[in-house]
Amino acid sequence: MTTITKTAVDPQTELQPALFYASAREGMKDFLEAVLDDPEEGVLLPAFIGWSANEGSGVFDPVLNVQARAGFYGLNGDLSVDVEKLIEMLETQKFRVLVVIHYFGRTDPRIAELRELADRHEMLLVEDLAHGFYSSRGEGGAGSFGDMNLFSLHKMFPVSEGGMITYTRADLVTTQQSTRPALAGTILSYNWASIASARRRNFESIAELLRSLPEHGTEFTLLWPELGDGDVPQTLPVRITGDNRDAIYRGMNEAGFGMVSLYHTLIEPVRSGFELENDLSKHIINFPVHQDVAAGALGALVASFQTCLHIK
Ligand SMILES: Cc1ncc(COP(=O)(O)O)c(C=O)c1O
């Protein structure tokens, strides 16, 4: 006999366990310790991963900490995965975990194919949404392909520490444990939809102002011409043509504009053999688009950029 219960009672229906940590890297380490039977099973990562003396490397440090074998694959100039090269690499090399980074909150355009590739090679897929918390809450699909998704909450909310790991495969949660469970309440205390709209609006406004500069296309280019429908940016990345990225960074920060240069130095294992990624790391700079950025300040932000573009 067919019956229907009055309320949902099956705890497994659409279950996606969420675990909270001091940082995304702490959660990634917890994940790797649980899923790798042997560190030699290996983790495959993109070749554009930043390092700094203060912060180390967010996604690579946990791989080092568990002493897992690491491999690296190349990207295209817009930071999307070079899928064809990755396919070729996987013909001869084997890894247990494939990490895809949705850089600066932009969903990798071929994430669905990467899911299929992970299945074909029996790899667990990690969607690194360190920059993409809000993109993963929209309709764009980011976060719906990974077996595990990682989020850096201190990059997206006004908190000094915080990381979240969600599992679309609940069976992968065995020994893992939250270390900062109270963060669930913190992030539920913000209006995600309004924050997402503010970030998208700031991105669109800055992009429009940048496109109207005479230096656009020669002195600098936008990494992405369009913001994807479901994407909510962490920052707006620009590629500086000349060699004055660091001078622009310093000049604008001294003028009071919080530009970031997240990937100014790459981790040691990718410093050779990945020319495109190393070249990009010397030329990329990111504009702030976060929820505290006032629309009225954007004209001055872009004017400062134009001035600083001419510092040599
Ligand atoms: C792409 C990416 N993944 C993961 C992380 C790790 O984030 P957290 O600082 O929360 O450990 C970072 C930040 O360093 C990052 O940029």
The ligand as an SDF file (V2000), in Angstrom:
LIG
                    3D

 16 16  0  0  0  0  0  0  0  0999 V2000
   41.9600   28.2850   -3.5920 C   0  0  0  0  0  0  0  0  0  0  0  0
   42.1080   28.1590   -2.1000 C   0  0  0  0  0  0  0  0  0  0  0  0
   41.7720   27.0040   -1.5060 N   0  0  0  0  0  0  0  0  0  0  0  0
   41.8680   26.8410   -0.1730 C   0  0  0  0  0  0  0  0  0  0  0  0
   42.3220   27.8520    0.6480 C   0  0  0  0  0  0  0  0  0  0  0  0
   42.4090   27.6050    2.1300 C   0  0  0  0  0  0  0  0  0  0  0  0
   41.5950   28.4500    2.8600 O   0  0  0  0  0  0  0  0  0  0  0  0
   41.8670   28.6870    4.4130 P   0  0  0  0  0  0  0  0  0  0  0  0
   42.6650   29.9380    4.5310 O   0  0  0  0  0  0  0  0  0  0  0  0
   40.4860   28.8610    5.0090 O   0  0  0  0  0  0  0  0  0  0  0  0
   42.5540   27.4900    4.9330 O   0  0  0  0  0  0  0  0  0  0  0  0
   42.6990   29.0710    0.0680 C   0  0  0  0  0  0  0  0  0  0  0  0
   43.2310   30.1600    0.8870 C   0  0  0  0  0  0  0  0  0  0  0  0
   44.3560   30.2080    1.2740 O   0  0  0  0  0  0  0  0  0  0  0  0
   42.5890   29.2280   -1.3340 C   0  0  0  0  0  0  0  0  0  0  0  0
   42.9380   30.4010   -1.9330 O   0  0  0  0  0  0  0  0  0  0  0  0
  1  2  1  0
  2  3  1  0
  2 15  2  0
  3  4  2  0
  4  5  1  0
  5  6  1  0
  5 12  2  0
  6  7  1  0
  7  8  1  0
  8  9  2  0
  8 10  1  0
  8 11  1  0
 12 13  1  0
 12 15  1  0
 13 14  2  0
 15 16  1  0
M  END
$$$$
